[in-house]
Amino acid sequence: MAAMKPAVPSAPTPMPGGFTLIELAIVMFIVTLLLGGMLLPLAGQQDIRNHGDTQKIMADARDALLGFAMANDRLPCPASAASNGVESPVGGGVCTDPHGGFLPAVTLGLSPIDAQGYLLDGWGGDVANRVRYAVSTSNTNAFTTNSGMRTTGMTALAPDLQICSTGAGMVNPGNPATAVCAANTTLSADAVAVVFSLGKNAGTGGAGAEESHNPNPQSAVAADRAFVSAPQGTAFDDQMVWLSRSTLYNRMVAAGRLP
């Protein structure tokens, strides 16, 4: 009988390995970096979208003002903080808040509006995100009085809202009758109406050197006829459009309302 060979023990089957704590920490770090890199562009894209939506809302509001003027022979007064989106006073004339009011969205039939009837910009539903509106009081409130423009006549009409490229050096800020832009900073010296948004920082901004000149909850400067439309940045993010007298007169003449 052949001698039996001793059994050779087989090599142990390796057990499946897991991640070490160091490897898990590295994976978590990489995932965090990837998520952070994705979130930042998404936030930036949302800001761009909100900015664009606000510009469109204000452009539509300016068109609505022109339509109202052609139909009613005047511009509407701004809504006050207590008029629920309706011009104040109803029927125009001497406006309750000509330089620091809100767009009368209910009077103009615009949307989206909040529960109180005020038009909202693209940044959200906070009270500070209501679209604002100012109108010229020159020629004894001719622009908001029934047939006031026709009675005064185009050659005598002199809208007086000022648009400045900076708030620096502004003369008589806070005075509704005499506030003017500093020399060489005037973008418009004869705007009939101004429509503007307080931008992304509406609820917290407004105390800076630029934004403080536009009526807002944080501003210490009283509402006046001079407004600032400066380059967008961390210190200024208001958005603004204005209605020039040339555009208004052109539409009014075409509609047979002037001269």
Buried (B, 14 or more C-beta within 10 A) or exposed (E): EEEEEEEEEEEEEEEEEEEEEEEEEEEEEEEEEEEEEEEEEEEEEEBEEBBEBBBEBBEBBBBBBBBBBBEBBBBBBBBBBEBBBBBBBEEBBEBBBBBBBBBBBBBBEBEEBBEBBBBBBBBEEEEBBBBBBBBBBBBEBBBBBEEBBBEBEBEEBEBBBBBBBBBBEBEEBBBBEEBBBBEEBBBBBBBBBBBBBBBBBBBEBBEBBBBBBBBBEBBEBEBBBBBBBBEEEEBBBBBBBBBBBEBBBEBBEEBEBBE
